[in-house]
């Protein structure tokens, strides 16, 4: 993996660059009519949906929490709550998610968020040498080792996805 700096950077790319982390960016033409941002990214890059991870903002017992799960599955809210010692988890209000992270839905990155949130990455990420997450806008992905993602976000790995 080589470091690449696209012409138009995002806070996620800036965070990786500042950390001197190895990553690759993948840009593709986003189709607003596509029913799934993550599935579209996997198809556009020609990689397995198990290797492309979506970033979901949730509310666990009143605290916003980021869940990073493969696009091939869905988030298990009970497992997420348990992973952070909480009782109840629900999806966060989309407007709150956008305002808190500084990103738009479909382009929320776990990196470079306006406010650093507690983060949990599905344990399946460690099965891959690299995974892809949003780079901070629709049509732009970052490929990086899962260990780099967890280190830079302070994330914990836990089985939070349903397949």
N, C-alpha and C positions, 0 to 999 in steps of 0.2 A: 504494500500500500504506500502510495506516495502522497505527500501533502499537496493539496491543490487549493488555490485561492481563486474562487470565481470572481468575475467582475463585480457582481453585486453581492456583498457579504451580508450575513445575518448575525444577530447576537450569538447564535449557536456556533457558527463558524468562527466568530471572533473569540469565543470562549475556548474552543479547541486550539486555535492558533496561539492564543496567549499561554496556554498550558503546554505548548510545544508538542501536542499530541499528533500521532499519525492517523490520518483519515483520508477518505476519498469522497468527493461529492459526485452525485449523479443527478443530472437535470433531465427533465422530460417535459413534453407539452401536456399540461393538465387539461383534462376534458371535464368541464363543469357538469356534464350530463352523466358522468360515470357514477354508479351507485355507491362505490366504496373507495375512499381515498387510498387506503392501504393496499387493497387488491389492485388498484390502478397502478400504484408504484411498483408492486411486484411484477406485474405484467410488463410494464414499460422497461424495467431493468432486466427482465428475463431471469429472475431469481425466485426461489421457492417462497411462498407466503409465510412459511415457518421461519424464514430468516429476516423478514421485514416486520418491524415492530411499530405498533401504534401507541401514541401517547394520550392517555385519558386522564382528565382531571376529575377527582372525586372529592367527596366530603366524608371524612371518617370522624364521627363523633364531634362534628363542628370544626375540624381542622382540614384544610385543603391538602390533598395528598395526590401525588402523581403515580399512576400505574402504567407500566410499559409492558405490553403483551403482544404476542405474535398476531398478525392480521388474520391468520388462519383460524384463530380461536376467538374466544370472548373472555371478558373479565369476570372472575368469580368474586363478587363483592364480599361475601362472607370470608373467603380466604384472604382477601386484601385486608379486611378489618383485623383478622387474627394475626396477620403478618406484622402489623404495627401496634398490636396490643389493644386494639379498639373493639367496640361492641357492634356498631352499625356503620355500614358504608353505603353511600348512594352516589350517583353521578352528580357532579357539580352543575350548577346553572351555567349554560354556555356563555352567557355574557360575563359572568364572574370569572370563568376560566380564561376567557380572552383578556379581560382587564388585568387579571392577576399575573398571567404569563407574558403578556405583551405580544402574543401571537393570535392568529385567526384559526378557527376550527378547520381541521384538515391540514394545518400547517404548524400545530403546536409541537415544539421540540422539547425534549426533556432537558436540553442544554440551553444556557443563556437566557433563562427566564427572568422576567423583570423582578420577581420575588422568588427566592429559592424555596422550593417546597420539599417536604419529605417525599422521598421517591422509593418505589418498590419496582424492581424489574423481575419479570417472570423467570424462574429458574431455568427454563428451556433455553434461554439466551446462551448459557454456558456450553451448550451442545454445539455451538457454531464458532469457527475461528473469528468471524466478523458477523455483525448484524447491521441492519439499516434502520435508521430512525429519521424522522423529519428534520430537515435542516432549518426549519423556521418559516417556510412558505410552501404553498402547494406547488408541486412540480419540482421539488428539490429535496434530495435525500442525502444523508451522511452515512457512509459505511465506516465502521470502526470496530475494534475488538470490544466484546462485552465488558472486559475488565476496565477498559478506559472509560466507558460510559458510567459504570458503577463508581469508579474512583472520582470522576469529575462531578457527579451529582450527589455523592454521598449515599447512594442507593444501597438497599439490601436486596439480596436475591431470595425469592420465595416462590413456591408454586401457586400462582394467582390466576392462571389462565385455565379455561375450560376448552377442551378440544372437541 
